[in-house]
């Protein structure tokens, strides 16, 4: 069985744990629990007629890459950057994280999730800014851990890209 | 330490100790806790092996093996991680690698409920931070919320000012009512004039109080379309009415021309007026009862004093006349009404002890023998003994005991001197001497008021209090005071 490690990266409270929970257990809870240290989860998925075990590292959200333990990322095959649609600062943060990670982990695939799309009245990040990222080559998904919007699709995309490597 | 105790202790602390053998295989040194099997393959009875997965422990073991290999001192920490167990439960772990006596030791720690609670506290703090961050995301948001907050603060401040006005008004009225009420008429006038101050637009407010068949109004009172009113009741009986008017239409609030709190204010004042009328009525009744009781008391004391006259007709009226003189002296000395009253009551019964003196001694004409005089002298002690059993609020018994004491200590029964003798007594002594000399006695005719005044003047400061003597002389010589027959 193929096993791949992926890391969830992003500011605190952007919804990384909720996205994992939605993906692994198809559950969403309004109760917000801060992730302490690293939370490890697993999900077996079928992809291109292969069984793939995703070992998902949900890393506690901080506001800068320097605060993430460097060894956490060792052995990862892909990573998911998560930003909060209602907080522009979280998008700026994941872009910075990406710049730093990409310097060490060349060619490791990643996707960018613009989460909390369900909070329509509170959107802060401009749609035009997201479109521009897509235009610049980012793999961007507008997701909602609450409704499940594009969550499966985002993990599937990352898994596909990891298998292509 | 005994190995058995060591392993049990580690188990109780939620810890496990393992020794690395090779290729992520370990010998278990501590108890074999259930949670260990979640992290390792259970290889045999004494050893476990990590499944070489991409999990957190596997990641850490890469660094740990390098640490052991290099033979470094100290320890290498993994940091905390949580892992979803096959049961769905989330458990927190921490690991550390140690080189101890060339042995490669791995310590694993499972965190329990206390750790979870600590995390929940941290969670709450972060939630608050997030809420704040969400509220004021941009400067623009800050401005927007600032203006909303400012408007809300202004609105609440304005509301608060109104409440303060109403409370001040109610407080002032309550104070008026709390004072001793001398006149309801004055109280009503004051209350009516205070009412406008409790309203939003005091200059435009008039008030009218109809009570006790009288009408009290502010100068600007008139009947207008903008009025509120409330009735004043005592024991469910309507005794009056309080009305407030706006003399012109003011700014109408959402609740109408008058604020709900202003209606409440009128109701509160009406309720207090009802209570004050009740209290005043009770106060009046109490005052009347007190006056009746006082009169009854003095009548009783007077009746008590007249008992003596049955035995001794020569002293008939003596006590009453002494009481009158003593009262007049006390007034002349500017004593209080209460002190004057005490002096008068003591005078009325000061010789009550003579009830124990045989009637023939009291009434017999001619001079008394020494023995008879000694018997007479016992009357002040007997008087005291009779009166001390009565719960007077004043020192009546003591005054009676002392009324034959003299300033220089030559009196009886205790030969008291100067200030040892009560002022009431010093007044009574002078009054007693003057009355006795100016009246007819069984053993002699009256000596006249002039001789009586001469006697007290001659002994002024010696036997008698000089101030009392002066007051007494002024009464008779300058103010025309006369003894009644």
Contacts between the chains, C-beta under 8 A, distances in Angstrom:
chain1	res1	chain2	res2	distance
A	3	B	53	6.5
A	3	B	54	5.8
A	4	B	54	7.4
A	5	B	54	3.9
A	12	B	126	6.7
A	12	B	130	7.7
A	13	B	126	7.3
A	13	B	130	5.1
A	32	B	123	7.5
A	32	B	127	6.7
A	33	B	123	6.3
A	34	B	119	7.0
A	34	B	122	6.5
A	34	B	123	4.8
A	34	B	126	5.5
A	35	B	82	7.6
A	36	B	80	5.7
A	36	B	82	6.3
A	36	B	92	6.6
A	36	B	119	5.5
A	37	B	79	5.4
A	37	B	80	3.6
A	37	B	81	4.7
A	37	B	82	6.6
A	37	B	92	7.5
A	38	B	56	5.6
A	38	B	79	7.4
A	38	B	80	7.9
A	38	B	81	4.3
A	38	B	82	7.2
A	39	B	81	7.1
A	39	B	82	4.6
A	39	B	83	7.5
A	39	B	84	7.5
A	39	B	90	7.3
A	40	B	55	5.2
A	40	B	56	5.1
A	40	B	81	6.3
A	40	B	82	7.1
A	40	B	83	4.9
A	40	B	84	7.0
A	41	B	84	5.1
A	42	B	84	7.6
A	55	B	53	6.5
A	55	B	54	4.3
A	55	B	55	6.0
A	57	B	56	7.4
A	69	B	79	6.0
A	71	B	59	6.5
A	71	B	60	7.8
A	71	B	63	6.2
A	72	B	59	7.4
A	74	B	59	6.0
A	74	B	62	7.1
A	75	B	54	5.5
A	75	B	59	6.5
A	86	B	134	7.1
A	87	B	133	7.3
A	87	B	134	7.3
A	87	B	137	6.6
A	88	B	137	7.4
A	89	B	137	7.9
A	122	B	134	7.8
A	124	B	137	6.0
A	124	B	138	8.0
